[in-house]
């Protein structure tokens, strides 16, 4: 098992069930994107969401 897999295994035993479920879903999405050779698309969506989040934030004055 890789160090990353060991770390994930350890964390999944420590986190709340809700957090574990969300992490498992995100990891599944990453695996599916990698299998489809579509990681660049996932990055683009993440950056797009970050920009949208910034636009939604109230302007600091």
C-alpha positions as CSV (number, residue, x, y, z in Angstrom):
1,X,0.0,0.0,0.0
2,X,1.3,3.5,-0.8
3,X,1.9,6.1,1.8
4,X,-1.1,8.0,0.4
5,X,-3.4,5.0,0.6
6,X,-2.2,4.4,4.2
7,X,-2.9,8.0,5.1
8,X,-6.4,7.9,3.6
9,X,-7.1,4.6,5.4
10,X,-6.0,6.1,8.7
11,X,-8.0,9.3,8.1
12,X,-11.2,7.4,7.1
13,X,-11.1,5.7,10.5
14,X,-10.7,9.1,12.3
15,X,-13.3,11.3,10.5
16,X,-17.0,11.4,11.1
17,X,-19.2,9.2,8.9
18,X,-20.4,12.3,7.1
19,X,-16.9,13.4,6.3
20,X,-15.9,9.9,5.3
21,X,-18.8,9.7,2.9
22,X,-18.0,13.0,1.2
23,X,-14.3,12.1,0.9
24,X,-15.1,8.7,-0.6
25,X,-17.4,10.4,-3.2
26,X,-14.7,12.8,-4.2
27,X,-12.1,10.1,-4.5
28,X,-14.4,8.1,-6.6
29,X,-14.9,11.1,-8.9
30,X,-11.2,11.6,-9.2
31,X,-10.7,7.9,-10.0
32,X,-13.4,8.1,-12.7
33,X,-11.9,11.2,-14.2
34,X,-8.4,9.7,-14.2
35,X,-9.8,6.5,-15.9
36,X,-11.4,8.7,-18.5
37,X,-8.2,10.7,-18.9
38,X,-10.3,13.8,-18.0
39,X,-8.4,15.3,-15.0
40,X,-7.8,18.5,-16.9
41,X,-11.5,19.0,-17.2
42,X,-11.9,18.5,-13.4
43,X,-9.3,21.1,-12.7
44,X,-11.1,23.5,-15.0
45,X,-14.3,23.0,-13.2
46,X,-12.6,23.5,-9.8
47,X,-11.0,26.8,-11.0
48,X,-14.4,27.9,-12.4
49,X,-16.0,27.2,-9.1
50,X,-13.3,29.2,-7.2
51,X,-13.9,32.2,-9.4
52,X,-17.7,31.9,-8.9
53,X,-17.2,31.7,-5.2
54,X,-15.0,34.8,-5.3
55,X,-17.6,36.7,-7.2
56,X,-20.3,35.7,-4.7
57,X,-18.3,37.1,-1.8
58,X,-19.3,40.5,-0.5
59,X,-16.9,43.2,-1.4
60,X,-14.7,44.3,1.5
61,X,-14.8,48.0,2.2
